Amino acid sequence: MENTHNLRFEFVGMLFALTIGQVAIECGDIAMKDLIGWQYLYIYAHLLLATVIIATSWVGWQTSHSFGNTRLIHSNFSSQFIILLVDIFLVICYFIIVRGAEEYYKEPAWSQANPDGKNQTLWTVVIFVTYFLWDALTKLWIPFYRATTDDQHNIKYVKETRVDFDTFWRRARYTLICLALAFFAYFAMSGESSENKIVCLDLYLIFVFVLFRGLKELGTLEDYKKSKYTLAESDISKATHQLMKEHNPVYPITIVRKESKYQRRIWIFIGIPSIIIAICTFCYFW
């Protein structure tokens, strides 16, 4: 996907840069206040959460091949402009989570004995609700051109829109899973607690976002597993062609992704984050 000429990507990319820059500012403030030590680990965990959210979101957004995410904006009165507004709102949510770290260390509030996790849990819920909306806007309604003929038998193409619920649901269901985990954190883990519990909460949320990206990657891998692609003789280098010549290949060659590689990625992207989420939940309530 080529995004270099898409002004939407340049504009939102700048907002991502400003948001991650705010993380650096918060880190600088912490260093200037000399808040160094294990007793301030919950502040570092909050900033790590913000960093993971921003970094994974930027990569996922840049690499998305959803039809609605690749089209240019030609008017303020278009679906692409609405998608732009959703992108901006998401980055603002990330910025709010970053600024939430100040509640832990600014004078005199940073010395409070019972910090809470309302900032990160509430806005995590908002983020996943917005992700679900983003999936709907970019995957549910797909425009296409239908060929028709007029009375003179001239071919014309009429632009129409179809609802691609299958593609939407294969992606959106993973968003709903992570939204449920975010709701659990908001209702069960966002009240006043100790610094150690805040660390467990932030780690829980970090791996919810990692799990979310892993599930999205799983959706991509499922598509690859189902799909096949071919290589013509002209697509293969001369050296490779000479090595394959003894096997008498018949072109085009059909390429299928290896099942073992697919299974390993499932474990990495889903198994490990799920285990860590369970451990963090146990530690929080222990």
C-alpha positions in Angstrom: 0.0 0.0 0.0 1.4 3.4 -1.0 0.5 6.1 1.5 3.1 8.8 0.6 0.7 10.8 -1.4 -2.2 10.5 1.1 -2.4 13.8 3.0 -4.5 12.1 5.6 -1.6 9.8 6.5 0.8 12.7 6.7 -1.5 14.7 9.0 -2.4 11.9 11.4 1.3 10.8 11.3 2.2 14.2 12.6 -0.3 13.8 15.5 1.3 10.5 16.4 4.7 12.2 16.5 3.4 14.9 18.8 1.8 12.3 21.1 4.9 10.1 21.4 6.8 13.4 22.0 4.6 14.0 25.0 5.8 10.7 26.4 9.3 12.0 26.2 8.3 15.2 27.9 6.7 13.3 30.8 9.9 11.2 31.1 11.9 14.4 31.3 9.7 15.8 34.0 10.0 12.6 36.0 13.8 12.7 35.7 13.9 16.4 36.8 11.8 15.6 39.9 14.3 12.8 40.7 11.5 10.2 40.9 13.9 7.3 40.6 13.3 4.0 42.4 11.1 1.0 42.7 8.5 2.9 44.6 7.7 4.9 41.4 7.5 1.9 39.2 3.7 2.5 38.7 4.5 5.8 37.0 7.0 4.1 34.6 4.4 1.4 33.9 1.8 4.0 32.9 4.2 5.6 30.4 5.1 2.2 29.1 1.4 1.5 28.5 1.1 4.8 26.6 4.2 4.0 24.5 2.9 0.5 23.6 -0.5 1.8 22.6 0.9 4.5 20.4 3.6 2.3 18.7 1.3 -0.7 18.0 -1.5 1.6 16.8 0.8 3.5 14.4 2.1 0.2 12.9 -1.3 -1.3 12.7 -2.8 1.8 11.1 0.1 2.2 8.6 0.0 -1.4 7.5 -3.8 -1.8 7.3 -5.0 -2.8 3.8 -8.7 -2.1 4.5 -10.3 -0.5 1.5 -11.6 2.5 3.6 -8.1 3.1 4.9 -6.4 3.4 1.5 -8.7 5.9 -0.3 -7.8 9.6 -0.7 -10.0 12.4 0.8 -11.6 14.4 -2.0 -14.3 16.2 0.0 -15.2 17.3 3.5 -18.6 15.6 2.9 -17.3 12.0 2.4 -16.8 8.8 4.4 -13.0 9.3 4.1 -13.3 12.6 6.0 -15.3 10.8 8.8 -12.5 8.2 9.0 -10.0 11.1 9.3 -12.0 12.5 12.3 -12.0 9.0 13.9 -8.2 8.8 13.4 -7.7 12.2 15.0 -10.0 11.2 18.0 -8.0 8.0 18.6 -4.7 10.0 18.7 -6.3 12.4 21.2 -7.3 9.4 23.4 -3.7 8.3 23.3 -2.6 11.8 24.3 -5.0 11.8 27.3 -3.6 8.5 28.5 -0.1 10.0 28.3 -1.1 13.0 30.3 -2.7 10.8 32.9 0.8 10.0 34.1 1.0 13.5 35.6 -1.7 12.6 38.1 0.8 10.3 39.7 3.6 12.7 40.2 2.6 16.4 40.0 2.8 18.4 43.1 1.2 17.7 45.6 -1.0 14.9 44.2 1.9 12.6 43.3 2.4 11.8 47.0 -1.1 10.4 47.5 -1.1 7.0 49.1 -3.8 5.4 47.0 -3.5 6.0 43.3 -6.2 4.7 41.0 -6.4 3.5 37.4 -9.4 5.4 36.2 -7.6 7.3 33.5 -6.1 4.3 31.6 -9.1 2.0 32.1 -11.7 4.5 31.0 -9.8 5.6 27.9 -8.9 2.1 27.0 -12.6 1.3 26.8 -13.2 4.4 24.7 -10.3 3.4 22.4 -11.7 -0.1 21.7 -15.2 1.2 21.1 -13.6 3.6 18.6 -11.6 0.7 17.0 -14.9 -1.1 16.5 -16.3 2.0 14.8 -13.2 2.3 12.7 -13.6 -1.3 11.5 -17.2 -0.6 10.5 -16.2 2.5 8.5 -13.3 0.9 6.7 -14.5 -2.6 6.1 -18.3 -2.8 6.2 -19.3 -0.7 3.3 -17.3 -1.4 0.1 -17.9 0.6 -3.1 -17.7 -1.2 -6.4 -18.5 -0.5 -10.1 -21.2 -2.5 -11.9 -21.0 -2.8 -15.7 -24.2 -2.0 -17.6 -25.1 -1.3 -21.2 -27.3 1.4 -22.7 -29.7 1.2 -25.6 -26.7 1.6 -28.0 -25.0 -1.4 -26.3 -22.3 0.9 -24.9 -20.7 -0.3 -21.7 -21.1 2.0 -18.7 -20.0 1.5 -15.1 -22.3 2.5 -12.2 -20.8 3.0 -8.8 -22.6 1.1 -6.1 -22.0 0.1 -2.5 -22.2 -3.4 -1.0 -22.1 -4.5 2.6 -19.2 -6.9 3.2 -20.3 -8.2 6.6 -18.1 -11.3 6.5 -14.8 -9.3 6.2 -16.0 -6.8 8.8 -17.0 -9.5 11.3 -13.8 -11.5 10.9 -11.9 -8.4 12.1 -14.4 -6.7 14.4 -15.0 -9.8 16.6 -11.4 -9.6 17.9 -12.0 -5.9 18.8 -15.1 -7.0 20.8 -13.0 -9.6 22.7 -10.5 -7.0 23.8 -13.3 -4.5 24.5 -14.7 -7.1 27.0 -11.3 -7.3 28.7 -11.1 -3.5 28.9 -14.6 -3.3 30.4 -13.5 -5.9 33.0 -10.5 -3.7 33.9 -12.7 -0.6 34.2 -15.3 -2.1 36.5 -13.1 -4.4 38.6 -9.6 -2.8 38.6 -9.9 1.0 38.3 -10.6 2.0 41.9 -8.1 3.3 44.4 -5.4 0.8 45.1 -1.7 0.4 45.9 1.2 1.2 43.6 1.9 -2.5 43.0 -1.7 -3.0 41.8 -1.4 -0.1 39.4 1.7 -1.8 37.9 -0.4 -5.0 37.5 -3.2 -3.0 35.9 -0.9 -1.3 33.5 0.8 -4.6 32.5 -2.7 -6.1 32.1 -3.7 -3.3 29.7 -0.4 -3.4 27.8 -0.9 -7.1 27.0 -4.6 -6.5 26.1 -3.3 -4.2 23.4 -0.6 -6.7 22.4 -3.3 -9.4 22.3 -5.5 -7.2 20.1 -2.7 -6.7 17.6 -2.0 -10.4 17.7 -5.6 -11.3 17.0 -5.7 -8.8 14.1 -2.5 -10.5 12.8 -4.3 -13.8 13.2 -7.1 -12.5 11.0 -4.5 -11.7 8.3 -2.8 -15.1 8.7 -6.2 -16.8 8.3 -6.6 -14.9 5.0 -3.2 -16.0 3.9 -3.8 -19.6 4.9 -7.0 -19.8 2.9 -5.5 -18.0 -0.1 -3.0 -19.2 -2.7 -0.8 -17.2 -5.0 1.1 -18.3 -8.1 4.5 -17.6 -9.6 5.0 -17.5 -13.3 8.3 -18.6 -14.8 9.2 -14.9 -15.4 8.9 -14.2 -11.7 11.7 -16.6 -10.8 15.4 -15.7 -11.0 17.6 -17.6 -13.4 19.6 -19.2 -10.6 16.4 -20.5 -8.8 15.1 -21.7 -12.1 18.2 -23.7 -12.7 17.9 -25.3 -9.3 14.3 -26.2 -9.9 14.8 -27.5 -13.4 15.6 -31.0 -12.3 12.2 -31.3 -10.7 10.5 -30.4 -14.0 8.2 -27.7 -12.6 4.9 -26.8 -14.3 4.3 -23.1 -14.4 2.6 -21.2 -12.9 3.6 -22.7 -9.5 1.1 -22.6 -6.7 2.5 -21.3 -3.3 0.8 -22.1 0.0 1.8 -20.9 3.4 3.3 -23.5 5.7 0.9 -24.8 8.4 3.7 -25.1 11.1 4.7 -21.5 10.7 1.1 -20.5 11.0 0.7 -22.5 14.3 3.8 -20.9 15.8 2.6 -17.4 15.2 -0.8 -18.2 16.8 1.1 -19.2 20.0 3.3 -16.1 19.9 0.6 -13.6 19.1 -2.2 -15.0 21.2 -1.0 -17.6 23.7 1.7 -15.6 25.5 -0.3 -12.3 25.9 -3.3 -14.3 27.2 -1.2 -16.0 29.8 0.3 -12.7 31.0 -3.1 -11.1 31.2 -4.3 -14.0 33.4 -1.2 -13.6 35.6 -1.7 -9.9 36.0 -5.3 -10.4 36.9 -4.4 -12.9 39.6 -1.6 -10.7 41.0 -4.0 -7.7 41.1 -6.6 -9.5 43.3 -4.2 -11.6 45.3 
